[in-house]
């Protein structure tokens, strides 16, 4: 994936954070190693490096790495057919109402710059988020 040559260096990383916690430690690690080597990687390559390292320990998830490195609000394309197959064919009215409410709150929070509201909206998905797992993809464009 990355066109980085081997430099003969082995690093041991002690982060003190649980693997797969979604706190951006893989992104921070990629940025730290890039700093160590004089900032040779572009942003898209930093995301790919973070993804490759995260894939080794907790799966290939761009949803925390991309925004941590790129900043702002990042949308990640997911293969629709695969994702839909993982979701239930029908959802109950309470889940539907909750997710519609969370979608409205998410858009409003982005438009208003409300980070607390955004966090709450992102954590409130009762249908897709619990099933998405390894469906995050990243093509290096961004």
N, CA, C and O atoms as a GROMACS GRO file, in nm:
protein
  568
    1UNK      N    1   0.082  -0.118   0.000
    1UNK     CA    2   0.000   0.000   0.000
    1UNK      C    3   0.088   0.125   0.000
    1UNK      O    4   0.072   0.210  -0.088
    2UNK      N    5   0.176   0.138   0.094
    2UNK     CA    6   0.266   0.253   0.099
    2UNK      C    7   0.393   0.221   0.022
    2UNK      O    8   0.440   0.107   0.022
    3UNK      N    9   0.447   0.321  -0.043
    3UNK     CA   10   0.573   0.300  -0.114
    3UNK      C   11   0.688   0.357  -0.032
    3UNK      O   12   0.757   0.450  -0.075
    4UNK      N   13   0.707   0.301   0.086
    4UNK     CA   14   0.813   0.345   0.176
    4UNK      C   15   0.916   0.234   0.184
    4UNK      O   16   0.882   0.118   0.207
    5UNK      N   17   1.039   0.269   0.164
    5UNK     CA   18   1.142   0.166   0.167
    5UNK      C   19   1.177   0.130   0.311
    5UNK      O   20   1.159   0.210   0.403
    6UNK      N   21   1.225   0.009   0.328
    6UNK     CA   22   1.267  -0.039   0.459
    6UNK      C   23   1.392   0.037   0.502
    6UNK      O   24   1.485   0.054   0.422
    7UNK      N   25   1.396   0.084   0.625
    7UNK     CA   26   1.510   0.163   0.672
    7UNK      C   27   1.592   0.092   0.778
    7UNK      O   28   1.688   0.149   0.831
    8UNK      N   29   1.557  -0.032   0.810
    8UNK     CA   30   1.636  -0.108   0.906
    8UNK      C   31   1.619  -0.065   1.050
    8UNK      O   32   1.712  -0.074   1.129
    9UNK      N   33   1.503  -0.020   1.083
    9UNK     CA   34   1.475   0.029   1.217
    9UNK      C   35   1.354  -0.045   1.272
    9UNK      O   36   1.255  -0.064   1.203
   10UNK      N   37   1.364  -0.085   1.397
   10UNK     CA   38   1.251  -0.150   1.463
   10UNK      C   39   1.212  -0.065   1.583
   10UNK      O   40   1.296  -0.029   1.665
   11UNK      N   41   1.085  -0.033   1.592
   11UNK     CA   42   1.036   0.049   1.702
   11UNK      C   43   0.941  -0.031   1.790
   11UNK      O   44   0.861  -0.110   1.740
   12UNK      N   45   0.952  -0.010   1.919
   12UNK     CA   46   0.855  -0.065   2.013
   12UNK      C   47   0.778   0.053   2.068
   12UNK      O   48   0.836   0.150   2.116
   13UNK      N   49   0.648   0.043   2.061
   13UNK     CA   50   0.564   0.154   2.100
   13UNK      C   51   0.483   0.116   2.223
   13UNK      O   52   0.410   0.018   2.222
   14UNK      N   53   0.497   0.196   2.329
   14UNK     CA   54   0.418   0.176   2.450
   14UNK      C   55   0.329   0.299   2.465
   14UNK      O   56   0.375   0.407   2.500
   15UNK      N   57   0.200   0.279   2.439
   15UNK     CA   58   0.107   0.392   2.438
   15UNK      C   59   0.029   0.407   2.568
   15UNK      O   60  -0.014   0.517   2.602
   16UNK      N   61   0.012   0.300   2.640
   16UNK     CA   62  -0.065   0.308   2.764
   16UNK      C   63  -0.214   0.321   2.742
   16UNK      O   64  -0.288   0.354   2.835
   17UNK      N   65  -0.260   0.296   2.622
   17UNK     CA   66  -0.403   0.301   2.590
   17UNK      C   67  -0.448   0.163   2.543
   17UNK      O   68  -0.369   0.090   2.483
   18UNK      N   69  -0.571   0.127   2.570
   18UNK     CA   70  -0.619  -0.004   2.525
   18UNK      C   71  -0.624  -0.012   2.372
   18UNK      O   72  -0.659   0.085   2.305
   19UNK      N   73  -0.589  -0.130   2.318
   19UNK     CA   74  -0.597  -0.150   2.174
   19UNK      C   75  -0.741  -0.134   2.128
   19UNK      O   76  -0.834  -0.179   2.195
   20UNK      N   77  -0.758  -0.071   2.013
   20UNK     CA   78  -0.891  -0.056   1.957
   20UNK      C   79  -0.984   0.035   2.035
   20UNK      O   80  -1.106   0.023   2.025
   21UNK      N   81  -0.928   0.126   2.113
   21UNK     CA   82  -1.012   0.213   2.198
   21UNK      C   83  -1.075   0.328   2.121
   21UNK      O   84  -1.167   0.393   2.170
   22UNK      N   85  -1.026   0.354   2.000
   22UNK     CA   86  -1.082   0.464   1.922
   22UNK      C   87  -1.040   0.601   1.969
   22UNK      O   88  -1.107   0.701   1.942
   23UNK      N   89  -0.928   0.608   2.040
   23UNK     CA   90  -0.881   0.736   2.094
   23UNK      C   91  -0.777   0.805   2.006
   23UNK      O   92  -0.722   0.909   2.043
   24UNK      N   93  -0.748   0.747   1.889
   24UNK     CA   94  -0.656   0.810   1.796
   24UNK      C   95  -0.509   0.781   1.820
   24UNK      O   96  -0.424   0.852   1.766
   25UNK      N   97  -0.477   0.680   1.900
   25UNK     CA   98  -0.336   0.654   1.928
   25UNK      C   99  -0.261   0.601   1.806
   25UNK      O  100  -0.141   0.626   1.794
   26UNK      N  101  -0.327   0.530   1.716
   26UNK     CA  102  -0.260   0.485   1.593
   26UNK      C  103  -0.225   0.605   1.505
   26UNK      O  104  -0.118   0.609   1.445
   27UNK      N  105  -0.314   0.701   1.498
   27UNK     CA  106  -0.288   0.823   1.423
   27UNK      C  107  -0.172   0.900   1.486
   27UNK      O  108  -0.082   0.946   1.416
   28UNK      N  109  -0.174   0.913   1.617
   28UNK     CA  110  -0.066   0.984   1.687
   28UNK      C  111   0.068   0.914   1.666
   28UNK      O  112   0.171   0.979   1.652
   29UNK      N  113   0.066   0.782   1.664
   29UNK     CA  114   0.189   0.706   1.642
   29UNK      C  115   0.243   0.730   1.502
   29UNK      O  116   0.364   0.748   1.484
   30UNK      N  117   0.155   0.732   1.402
   30UNK     CA  118   0.198   0.758   1.264
   30UNK      C  119   0.260   0.897   1.252
   30UNK      O  120   0.363   0.915   1.187
   31UNK      N  121   0.197   0.996   1.315
   31UNK     CA  122   0.249   1.133   1.312
   31UNK      C  123   0.384   1.140   1.383
   31UNK      O  124   0.475   1.208   1.336
   32UNK      N  125   0.397   1.072   1.496
   32UNK     CA  126   0.523   1.074   1.572
   32UNK      C  127   0.638   1.014   1.492
   32UNK      O  128   0.748   1.070   1.489
   33UNK      N  129   0.614   0.901   1.426
   33UNK     CA  130   0.719   0.838   1.345
   33UNK      C  131   0.752   0.928   1.226
   33UNK      O  132   0.869   0.939   1.188
   34UNK      N  133   0.653   0.991   1.167
   34UNK     CA  134   0.678   1.083   1.057
   34UNK      C  135   0.765   1.200   1.103
   34UNK      O  136   0.855   1.243   1.031
   35UNK      N  137   0.739   1.251   1.222
   35UNK     CA  138   0.823   1.358   1.279
   35UNK      C  139   0.966   1.310   1.297
   35UNK      O  140   1.062   1.382   1.268
   36UNK      N  141   0.980   1.187   1.347
   36UNK     CA  142   1.112   1.129   1.369
   36UNK      C  143   1.194   1.127   1.240
   36UNK      O  144   1.316   1.146   1.243
   37UNK      N  145   1.127   1.103   1.127
   37UNK     CA  146   1.195   1.095   0.999
   37UNK      C  147   1.189   1.225   0.918
   37UNK      O  148   1.213   1.223   0.797
   38UNK      N  149   1.159   1.334   0.983
   38UNK     CA  150   1.164   1.464   0.916
   38UNK      C  151   1.044   1.498   0.830
   38UNK      O  152   1.058   1.568   0.730
   39UNK      N  153   0.927   1.452   0.867
   39UNK     CA  154   0.801   1.485   0.799
   39UNK      C  155   0.803   1.453   0.650
   39UNK      O  156   0.771   1.539   0.568
   40UNK      N  157   0.841   1.333   0.615
   40UNK     CA  158   0.852   1.294   0.475
   40UNK      C  159   0.720   1.250   0.413
   40UNK      O  160   0.705   1.251   0.291
   41UNK      N  161   0.623   1.212   0.496
   41UNK     CA  162   0.495   1.163   0.443
   41UNK      C  163   0.392   1.275   0.432
   41UNK      O  164   0.386   1.364   0.517
   42UNK      N  165   0.312   1.268   0.326
   42UNK     CA  166   0.199   1.359   0.311
   42UNK      C  167   0.084   1.307   0.397
   42UNK      O  168   0.088   1.195   0.446
   43UNK      N  169  -0.017   1.390   0.414
   43UNK     CA  170  -0.130   1.356   0.501
   43UNK      C  171  -0.195   1.223   0.461
   43UNK      O  172  -0.219   1.139   0.547
   44UNK      N  173  -0.222   1.203   0.331
   44UNK     CA  174  -0.288   1.079   0.289
   44UNK      C  175  -0.201   0.957   0.321
   44UNK      O  176  -0.254   0.852   0.356
   45UNK      N  177  -0.069   0.970   0.309
   45UNK     CA  178   0.019   0.859   0.342
   45UNK      C  179   0.026   0.835   0.493
   45UNK      O  180   0.043   0.722   0.537
   46UNK      N  181   0.012   0.941   0.572
   46UNK     CA  182   0.005   0.925   0.717
   46UNK      C  183  -0.119   0.845   0.757
   46UNK      O  184  -0.113   0.758   0.844
   47UNK      N  185  -0.231   0.874   0.691
   47UNK     CA  186  -0.354   0.799   0.719
   47UNK      C  187  -0.332   0.652   0.684
   47UNK      O  188  -0.368   0.564   0.761
   48UNK      N  189  -0.273   0.626   0.567
   48UNK     CA  190  -0.247   0.488   0.526
   48UNK      C  191  -0.152   0.417   0.622
   48UNK      O  192  -0.172   0.300   0.654
   49UNK      N  193  -0.050   0.488   0.669
   49UNK     CA  194   0.044   0.428   0.765
   49UNK      C  195  -0.027   0.394   0.896
   49UNK      O  196  -0.007   0.287   0.952
   50UNK      N  197  -0.110   0.485   0.943
   50UNK     CA  198  -0.188   0.459   1.064
   50UNK      C  199  -0.281   0.341   1.047
   50UNK      O  200  -0.297   0.260   1.138
   51UNK      N  201  -0.343   0.330   0.930
   51UNK     CA  202  -0.433   0.218   0.902
   51UNK      C  203  -0.359   0.086   0.899
   51UNK      O  204  -0.407  -0.015   0.952
   52UNK      N  205  -0.241   0.086   0.838
   52UNK     CA  206  -0.163  -0.038   0.832
   52UNK      C  207  -0.123  -0.084   0.972
   52UNK      O  208  -0.128  -0.204   1.002
   53UNK      N  209  -0.083   0.009   1.056
   53UNK     CA  210  -0.044  -0.031   1.192
   53UNK      C  211  -0.165  -0.076   1.272
   53UNK      O  212  -0.157  -0.174   1.347
   54UNK      N  213  -0.277  -0.007   1.258
   54UNK     CA  214  -0.397  -0.045   1.332
   54UNK      C  215  -0.452  -0.179   1.285
   54UNK      O  216  -0.505  -0.256   1.365
   55UNK      N  217  -0.438  -0.207   1.156
   55UNK     CA  218  -0.488  -0.334   1.102
   55UNK      C  219  -0.420  -0.453   1.169
   55UNK      O  220  -0.480  -0.560   1.182
   56UNK      N  221  -0.298  -0.435   1.212
   56UNK     CA  222  -0.224  -0.544   1.276
   56UNK      C  223  -0.277  -0.577   1.416
   56UNK      O  224  -0.261  -0.689   1.464
   57UNK      N  225  -0.339  -0.480   1.482
   57UNK     CA  226  -0.382  -0.503   1.620
   57UNK      C  227  -0.533  -0.504   1.642
   57UNK      O  228  -0.581  -0.574   1.731
   58UNK      N  229  -0.608  -0.427   1.563
   58UNK     CA  230  -0.752  -0.423   1.592
   58UNK      C  231  -0.840  -0.412   1.469
   58UNK      O  232  -0.960  -0.389   1.481
   59UNK      N  233  -0.784  -0.429   1.352
   59UNK     CA  234  -0.864  -0.419   1.230
   59UNK      C  235  -0.843  -0.287   1.159
   59UNK      O  236  -0.788  -0.192   1.215
   60UNK      N  237  -0.887  -0.284   1.037
   60UNK     CA  238  -0.866  -0.171   0.946
   60UNK      C  239  -0.981  -0.073   0.960
   60UNK      O  240  -1.085  -0.090   0.895
   61UNK      N  241  -0.964   0.029   1.043
   61UNK     CA  242  -1.072   0.125   1.071
   61UNK      C  243  -1.024   0.267   1.044
   61UNK      O  244  -0.940   0.319   1.116
   62UNK      N  245  -1.078   0.328   0.941
   62UNK     CA  246  -1.039   0.465   0.908
   62UNK      C  247  -1.117   0.570   0.986
   62UNK      O  248  -1.083   0.688   0.982
   63UNK      N  249  -1.221   0.528   1.056
   63UNK     CA  250  -1.311   0.625   1.117
   63UNK      C  251  -1.249   0.707   1.230
   63UNK      O  252  -1.298   0.815   1.260
   64UNK      N  253  -1.145   0.659   1.292
   64UNK     CA  254  -1.077   0.741   1.394
   64UNK      C  255  -0.945   0.797   1.342
   64UNK      O  256  -0.907   0.908   1.378
   65UNK      N  257  -0.876   0.722   1.258
   65UNK     CA  258  -0.745   0.766   1.209
   65UNK      C  259  -0.757   0.885   1.115
   65UNK      O  260  -0.685   0.984   1.131
   66UNK      N  261  -0.845   0.877   1.017
   66UNK     CA  262  -0.856   0.985   0.917
   66UNK      C  263  -0.888   1.120   0.981
   66UNK      O  264  -0.816   1.216   0.954
   67UNK      N  265  -0.991   1.132   1.064
   67UNK     CA  266  -1.016   1.265   1.122
   67UNK      C  267  -0.908   1.310   1.220
   67UNK      O  268  -0.882   1.430   1.231
   68UNK      N  269  -0.844   1.216   1.289
   68UNK     CA  270  -0.739   1.255   1.383
   68UNK      C  271  -0.620   1.317   1.309
   68UNK      O  272  -0.559   1.411   1.359
   69UNK      N  273  -0.589   1.264   1.192
   69UNK     CA  274  -0.475   1.316   1.115
   69UNK      C  275  -0.517   1.434   1.028
   69UNK      O  276  -0.444   1.534   1.018
   70UNK      N  277  -0.632   1.424   0.964
   70UNK     CA  278  -0.674   1.525   0.867
   70UNK      C  279  -0.743   1.644   0.932
   70UNK      O  280  -0.742   1.755   0.877
   71UNK      N  281  -0.805   1.622   1.049
   71UNK     CA  282  -0.882   1.727   1.112
   71UNK      C  283  -1.018   1.742   1.048
   71UNK      O  284  -1.048   1.676   0.949
   72UNK      N  285  -1.098   1.826   1.104
   72UNK     CA  286  -1.231   1.856   1.053
   72UNK      C  287  -1.323   1.734   1.055
   72UNK      O  288  -1.305   1.641   1.134
   73UNK      N  289  -1.421   1.737   0.968
   73UNK     CA  290  -1.524   1.633   0.959
   73UNK      C  291  -1.492   1.549   0.837
   73UNK      O  292  -1.489   1.602   0.726
   74UNK      N  293  -1.468   1.421   0.854
   74UNK     CA  294  -1.426   1.334   0.745
   74UNK      C  295  -1.534   1.229   0.719
   74UNK      O  296  -1.575   1.157   0.810
   75UNK      N  297  -1.578   1.222   0.594
   75UNK     CA  298  -1.673   1.118   0.554
   75UNK      C  299  -1.595   1.005   0.487
   75UNK      O  300  -1.508   1.030   0.404
   76UNK      N  301  -1.627   0.882   0.525
   76UNK     CA  302  -1.558   0.766   0.471
   76UNK      C  303  -1.656   0.682   0.392
   76UNK      O  304  -1.761   0.643   0.444
   77UNK      N  305  -1.623   0.656   0.267
   77UNK     CA  306  -1.711   0.574   0.183
   77UNK      C  307  -1.699   0.428   0.226
   77UNK      O  308  -1.590   0.377   0.253
   78UNK      N  309  -1.812   0.362   0.231
   78UNK     CA  310  -1.819   0.222   0.269
   78UNK      C  311  -1.886   0.146   0.155
   78UNK      O  312  -1.984   0.194   0.099
   79UNK      N  313  -1.833   0.027   0.120
   79UNK     CA  314  -1.898  -0.052   0.014
   79UNK      C  315  -2.044  -0.079   0.052
   79UNK      O  316  -2.071  -0.155   0.145
   80UNK      N  317  -2.137  -0.018  -0.021
   80UNK     CA  318  -2.278  -0.020   0.017
   80UNK      C  319  -2.337  -0.161   0.024
   80UNK      O  320  -2.404  -0.193   0.122
   81UNK      N  321  -2.314  -0.244  -0.076
   81UNK     CA  322  -2.372  -0.379  -0.076
   81UNK      C  323  -2.327  -0.460   0.045
   81UNK      O  324  -2.408  -0.526   0.110
   82UNK      N  325  -2.198  -0.454   0.075
   82UNK     CA  326  -2.146  -0.529   0.191
   82UNK      C  327  -2.205  -0.477   0.321
   82UNK      O  328  -2.242  -0.555   0.409
   83UNK      N  329  -2.212  -0.346   0.333
   83UNK     CA  330  -2.263  -0.287   0.456
   83UNK      C  331  -2.410  -0.320   0.475
   83UNK      O  332  -2.453  -0.356   0.585
   84UNK      N  333  -2.487  -0.307   0.369
   84UNK     CA  334  -2.630  -0.337   0.380
   84UNK      C  335  -2.654  -0.482   0.418
   84UNK      O  336  -2.748  -0.512   0.491
   85UNK      N  337  -2.571  -0.572   0.368
   85UNK     CA  338  -2.587  -0.714   0.400
   85UNK      C  339  -2.564  -0.740   0.549
   85UNK      O  340  -2.620  -0.834   0.604
   86UNK      N  341  -2.483  -0.657   0.614
   86UNK     CA  342  -2.455  -0.676   0.757
   86UNK      C  343  -2.565  -0.619   0.846
   86UNK      O  344  -2.572  -0.652   0.964
   87UNK      N  345  -2.650  -0.536   0.789
   87UNK     CA  346  -2.755  -0.472   0.868
   87UNK      C  347  -2.883  -0.555   0.868
   87UNK      O  348  -2.906  -0.633   0.775
   88UNK      N  349  -2.965  -0.539   0.970
   88UNK     CA  350  -3.092  -0.611   0.971
   88UNK      C  351  -3.182  -0.563   0.857
   88UNK      O  352  -3.178  -0.446   0.819
   89UNK      N  353  -3.265  -0.654   0.804
   89UNK     CA  354  -3.355  -0.619   0.694
   89UNK      C  355  -3.460  -0.517   0.740
   89UNK      O  356  -3.504  -0.434   0.662
   90UNK      N  357  -3.498  -0.524   0.865
   90UNK     CA  358  -3.595  -0.431   0.921
   90UNK      C  359  -3.548  -0.384   1.058
   90UNK      O  360  -3.480  -0.457   1.130
   91UNK      N  361  -3.584  -0.261   1.091
   91UNK     CA  362  -3.554  -0.211   1.225
   91UNK      C  363  -3.685  -0.162   1.286
   91UNK      O  364  -3.777  -0.120   1.216
   92UNK      N  365  -3.691  -0.168   1.416
   92UNK     CA  366  -3.811  -0.123   1.486
   92UNK      C  367  -3.823   0.028   1.489
   92UNK      O  368  -3.724   0.100   1.471
   93UNK      N  369  -3.941   0.074   1.512
   93UNK     CA  370  -3.969   0.217   1.516
   93UNK      C  371  -3.882   0.291   1.618
   93UNK      O  372  -3.834   0.400   1.587
   94UNK      N  373  -3.860   0.238   1.739
   94UNK     CA  374  -3.774   0.310   1.834
   94UNK      C  375  -3.632   0.335   1.781
   94UNK      O  376  -3.578   0.444   1.799
   95UNK      N  377  -3.572   0.234   1.715
   95UNK     CA  378  -3.438   0.252   1.657
   95UNK      C  379  -3.442   0.354   1.543
   95UNK      O  380  -3.352   0.436   1.529
   96UNK      N  381  -3.546   0.347   1.462
   96UNK     CA  382  -3.560   0.440   1.349
   96UNK      C  383  -3.572   0.584   1.400
   96UNK      O  384  -3.504   0.673   1.350
   97UNK      N  385  -3.657   0.605   1.496
   97UNK     CA  386  -3.677   0.740   1.552
   97UNK      C  387  -3.547   0.791   1.614
   97UNK      O  388  -3.509   0.906   1.594
   98UNK      N  389  -3.479   0.704   1.688
   98UNK     CA  390  -3.352   0.743   1.752
   98UNK      C  391  -3.249   0.784   1.647
   98UNK      O  392  -3.186   0.889   1.659
   99UNK      N  393  -3.232   0.701   1.542
   99UNK     CA  394  -3.130   0.731   1.442
   99UNK      C  395  -3.164   0.856   1.361
   99UNK      O  396  -3.074   0.933   1.327
  100UNK      N  397  -3.291   0.878   1.330
  100UNK     CA  398  -3.330   1.002   1.260
  100UNK      C  399  -3.298   1.123   1.347
  100UNK      O  400  -3.249   1.225   1.298
  101UNK      N  401  -3.327   1.113   1.474
  101UNK     CA  402  -3.299   1.221   1.567
  101UNK      C  403  -3.148   1.247   1.576
  101UNK      O  404  -3.105   1.362   1.577
  102UNK      N  405  -3.070   1.140   1.582
  102UNK     CA  406  -2.924   1.154   1.591
  102UNK      C  407  -2.868   1.214   1.463
  102UNK      O  408  -2.774   1.293   1.468
  103UNK      N  409  -2.924   1.177   1.348
  103UNK     CA  410  -2.877   1.233   1.220
  103UNK      C  411  -2.902   1.384   1.215
  103UNK      O  412  -2.817   1.461   1.172
  104UNK      N  413  -3.019   1.424   1.260
  104UNK     CA  414  -3.049   1.569   1.265
  104UNK      C  415  -2.955   1.640   1.362
  104UNK      O  416  -2.905   1.749   1.332
  105UNK      N  417  -2.931   1.580   1.476
  105UNK     CA  418  -2.841   1.640   1.575
  105UNK      C  419  -2.699   1.649   1.521
  105UNK      O  420  -2.628   1.747   1.547
  106UNK      N  421  -2.656   1.548   1.446
  106UNK     CA  422  -2.522   1.548   1.389
  106UNK      C  423  -2.506   1.664   1.291
  106UNK      O  424  -2.409   1.740   1.299
  107UNK      N  425  -2.599   1.679   1.198
  107UNK     CA  426  -2.591   1.787   1.100
  107UNK      C  427  -2.595   1.923   1.170
  107UNK      O  428  -2.515   2.011   1.138
  108UNK      N  429  -2.685   1.940   1.263
  108UNK     CA  430  -2.694   2.068   1.336
  108UNK      C  431  -2.565   2.097   1.411
  108UNK      O  432  -2.518   2.211   1.412
  109UNK      N  433  -2.507   1.996   1.473
  109UNK     CA  434  -2.383   2.016   1.549
  109UNK      C  435  -2.267   2.056   1.459
  109UNK      O  436  -2.188   2.143   1.495
  110UNK      N  437  -2.258   1.993   1.341
  110UNK     CA  438  -2.152   2.030   1.246
  110UNK      C  439  -2.171   2.175   1.202
  110UNK      O  440  -2.076   2.253   1.201
  111UNK      N  441  -2.292   2.211   1.165
  111UNK     CA  442  -2.320   2.347   1.117
  111UNK      C  443  -2.298   2.452   1.225
  111UNK      O  444  -2.258   2.565   1.194
  112UNK      N  445  -2.323   2.417   1.351
  112UNK     CA  446  -2.309   2.512   1.461
  112UNK      C  447  -2.172   2.507   1.529
  112UNK      O  448  -2.143   2.586   1.618
  113UNK      N  449  -2.088   2.412   1.487
  113UNK     CA  450  -1.958   2.398   1.551
  113UNK      C  451  -1.967   2.350   1.694
  113UNK      O  452  -1.882   2.382   1.776
  114UNK      N  453  -2.070   2.274   1.725
  114UNK     CA  454  -2.096   2.224   1.860
  114UNK      C  455  -2.031   2.087   1.879
  114UNK      O  456  -2.090   1.985   1.843
  115UNK      N  457  -1.910   2.084   1.933
  115UNK     CA  458  -1.836   1.958   1.948
  115UNK      C  459  -1.900   1.863   2.047
  115UNK      O  460  -1.898   1.742   2.027
  116UNK      N  461  -1.957   1.915   2.154
  116UNK     CA  462  -2.023   1.829   2.253
  116UNK      C  463  -2.145   1.762   2.189
  116UNK      O  464  -2.164   1.642   2.202
  117UNK      N  465  -2.226   1.841   2.121
  117UNK     CA  466  -2.343   1.786   2.053
  117UNK      C  467  -2.304   1.686   1.945
  117UNK      O  468  -2.372   1.585   1.926
  118UNK      N  469  -2.195   1.715   1.874
  118UNK     CA  470  -2.146   1.623   1.771
  118UNK      C  471  -2.107   1.489   1.831
  118UNK      O  472  -2.143   1.383   1.779
  119UNK      N  473  -2.034   1.494   1.941
  119UNK     CA  474  -1.995   1.371   2.009
  119UNK      C  475  -2.114   1.289   2.052
  119UNK      O  476  -2.116   1.167   2.035
  120UNK      N  477  -2.213   1.355   2.109
  120UNK     CA  478  -2.334   1.284   2.152
  120UNK      C  479  -2.408   1.223   2.032
  120UNK      O  480  -2.456   1.110   2.040
  121UNK      N  481  -2.416   1.298   1.922
  121UNK     CA  482  -2.485   1.248   1.803
  121UNK      C  483  -2.412   1.128   1.744
  121UNK      O  484  -2.476   1.031   1.700
  122UNK      N  485  -2.280   1.133   1.743
  122UNK     CA  486  -2.202   1.022   1.687
  122UNK      C  487  -2.215   0.896   1.770
  122UNK      O  488  -2.210   0.785   1.717
  123UNK      N  489  -2.231   0.912   1.900
  123UNK     CA  490  -2.241   0.796   1.988
  123UNK      C  491  -2.382   0.738   1.996
  123UNK      O  492  -2.403   0.634   2.059
  124UNK      N  493  -2.479   0.805   1.935
  124UNK     CA  494  -2.617   0.764   1.951
  124UNK      C  495  -2.673   0.670   1.848
  124UNK      O  496  -2.790   0.632   1.857
  125UNK      N  497  -2.594   0.629   1.748
  125UNK     CA  498  -2.644   0.540   1.643
  125UNK      C  499  -2.672   0.401   1.701
  125UNK      O  500  -2.584   0.338   1.758
  126UNK      N  501  -2.794   0.355   1.685
  126UNK     CA  502  -2.834   0.224   1.739
  126UNK      C  503  -2.844   0.116   1.632
  126UNK      O  504  -2.871   0.000   1.664
  127UNK      N  505  -2.823   0.151   1.504
  127UNK     CA  506  -2.842   0.054   1.397
  127UNK      C  507  -2.711   0.021   1.324
  127UNK      O  508  -2.669  -0.094   1.322
  128UNK      N  509  -2.647   0.121   1.266
  128UNK     CA  510  -2.530   0.097   1.181
  128UNK      C  511  -2.402   0.078   1.262
  128UNK      O  512  -2.330  -0.020   1.243
  129UNK      N  513  -2.374   0.171   1.352
  129UNK     CA  514  -2.248   0.168   1.427
  129UNK      C  515  -2.219   0.034   1.494
  129UNK      O  516  -2.106  -0.014   1.486
  130UNK      N  517  -2.315  -0.028   1.560
  130UNK     CA  518  -2.285  -0.157   1.623
  130UNK      C  519  -2.248  -0.267   1.523
  130UNK      O  520  -2.187  -0.367   1.562
  131UNK      N  521  -2.284  -0.251   1.396
  131UNK     CA  522  -2.259  -0.354   1.295
  131UNK      C  523  -2.144  -0.324   1.201
  131UNK      O  524  -2.098  -0.413   1.130
  132UNK      N  525  -2.095  -0.199   1.199
  132UNK     CA  526  -2.003  -0.160   1.093
  132UNK      C  527  -1.867  -0.226   1.100
  132UNK      O  528  -1.809  -0.258   0.996
  133UNK      N  529  -1.814  -0.248   1.219
  133UNK     CA  530  -1.689  -0.322   1.235
  133UNK      C  531  -1.582  -0.291   1.134
  133UNK      O  532  -1.531  -0.179   1.130
  134UNK      N  533  -1.548  -0.388   1.052
  134UNK     CA  534  -1.434  -0.374   0.960
  134UNK      C  535  -1.474  -0.320   0.823
  134UNK      O  536  -1.399  -0.339   0.728
  135UNK      N  537  -1.588  -0.255   0.811
  135UNK     CA  538  -1.631  -0.206   0.681
  135UNK      C  539  -1.573  -0.070   0.646
  135UNK      O  540  -1.596  -0.021   0.535
  136UNK      N  541  -1.499  -0.008   0.736
  136UNK     CA  542  -1.438   0.120   0.703
  136UNK      C  543  -1.336   0.098   0.593
  136UNK      O  544  -1.261   0.001   0.596
  137UNK      N  545  -1.332   0.189   0.498
  137UNK     CA  546  -1.234   0.178   0.391
  137UNK      C  547  -1.168   0.314   0.372
  137UNK      O  548  -1.223   0.417   0.410
  138UNK      N  549  -1.053   0.312   0.314
  138UNK     CA  550  -0.981   0.436   0.286
  138UNK      C  551  -0.903   0.414   0.159
  138UNK      O  552  -0.825   0.319   0.149
  139UNK      N  553  -0.922   0.501   0.062
  139UNK     CA  554  -0.855   0.485  -0.066
  139UNK      C  555  -0.736   0.578  -0.083
  139UNK      O  556  -0.675   0.581  -0.190
  140UNK      N  557  -0.702   0.654   0.019
  140UNK     CA  558  -0.586   0.742   0.012
  140UNK      C  559  -0.615   0.878  -0.047
  140UNK      O  560  -0.527   0.964  -0.051
  141UNK      N  561  -0.737   0.900  -0.093
  141UNK     CA  562  -0.774   1.033  -0.145
  141UNK      C  563  -0.832   1.113  -0.030
  141UNK      O  564  -0.902   1.057   0.055
  142UNK      N  565  -0.806   1.240  -0.026
  142UNK     CA  566  -0.866   1.317   0.081
  142UNK      C  567  -0.819   1.451   0.096
  142UNK      O  568  -0.866   1.523   0.185
   0.00000   0.00000   0.00000
